[in-house]
Amino acid sequence: MDVNERIKAVLAEHPMVLFMKGTPQFPTCGFSSRAAQALEEAGATFEVVNVLADPEVRAALPHFANWPTFPQLFIQGELIGGCDIVEDLKSSGELARMAADVSGAVGA
């Protein structure tokens, strides 16, 4: 399976995916840390892909998503954005609504 197929498989398997540097418990980048924290504070259940542990994904994802930086949040396979967008969505209350919608869809 090539790297784009692996990315698609992760997105198909998990309704909310954060591609980040490190993990929420051990982030290696301030932006990744802030995005993961915003998701956790919004009550989101999300899959994490540590791009530092998979150099192929780290190299391919910016082209796949047409987004040059990390972190990258995907919901239902669609790119939502990076750290600033995630934090803006959290501030407006949208992130909690989106997270609730995703959990409702999973349980449906």
C-alpha positions in Angstrom: 0.0 0.0 0.0 1.5 3.3 -1.0 1.6 6.3 1.4 -1.5 8.1 -0.1 -3.5 4.9 0.3 -2.3 4.6 3.9 -3.4 8.2 4.6 -6.8 7.5 3.0 -7.2 4.3 5.0 -6.6 6.2 8.3 -9.1 8.9 7.3 -11.7 6.3 6.3 -11.2 4.3 9.6 -11.4 7.3 12.0 -13.9 10.1 11.8 -11.5 12.7 13.4 -7.8 12.5 12.8 -5.1 14.9 14.0 -1.8 14.5 12.1 0.7 16.1 14.5 4.3 16.2 15.6 4.5 14.0 18.6 1.5 12.9 20.7 -0.9 14.8 22.8 0.9 13.5 25.9 4.4 14.3 24.4 4.0 16.9 21.7 7.2 18.0 20.0 5.8 21.2 18.5 3.9 24.0 20.2 1.4 24.2 17.4 0.7 20.5 17.6 0.4 20.8 21.4 -2.1 23.7 21.1 -4.3 21.9 18.5 -4.4 18.7 20.6 -5.2 20.6 23.7 -8.1 22.5 22.0 -9.5 19.2 20.8 -9.3 17.7 24.2 -10.9 20.7 25.8 -13.7 20.5 23.2 -14.4 17.0 24.3 -13.3 15.5 21.0 -12.4 11.9 20.5 -9.7 11.8 17.9 -7.1 9.5 16.4 -3.5 10.8 16.4 -0.9 10.2 13.8 2.6 11.2 14.9 4.2 12.3 11.6 7.6 12.2 13.2 7.2 8.4 13.6 6.3 8.0 9.9 8.6 10.0 7.6 6.6 8.9 4.5 3.4 10.4 5.9 5.2 13.5 7.0 6.5 14.0 3.5 3.3 13.1 1.6 0.6 14.7 3.7 1.3 18.3 2.7 0.8 17.4 -0.9 -2.1 15.1 -0.2 -4.0 17.8 1.8 -2.6 20.8 -0.1 -1.7 22.2 3.4 2.0 22.8 4.0 2.3 22.6 7.8 1.5 20.5 10.8 -0.7 19.9 12.7 -3.5 19.0 10.3 -7.0 18.1 11.5 -9.4 16.0 9.4 -13.0 15.4 10.2 -14.9 12.8 8.1 -12.0 12.7 5.7 -12.1 16.4 5.0 -9.2 18.8 5.9 -10.4 21.3 8.5 -7.0 23.1 8.9 -4.1 23.6 11.3 -3.6 25.0 14.8 -5.0 28.5 14.3 -8.2 27.2 12.7 -8.6 24.5 15.4 -8.2 27.2 18.1 -10.6 29.5 16.3 -13.2 26.7 16.1 -12.8 26.0 19.8 -13.2 29.6 20.8 -16.4 29.9 18.8 -17.8 26.7 20.2 -17.9 25.1 16.8 -15.2 22.5 17.6 -17.3 21.1 20.4 -20.4 20.9 18.1 -18.3 19.3 15.4 -16.9 16.8 17.9 -20.4 16.0 19.2 -21.7 15.6 15.6 -18.8 13.1 14.8 -19.5 11.1 18.0 -23.2 11.0 17.2 -22.5 9.8 13.7 -20.2 7.1 15.0 -22.8 5.8 17.5 -25.6 6.0 14.9 
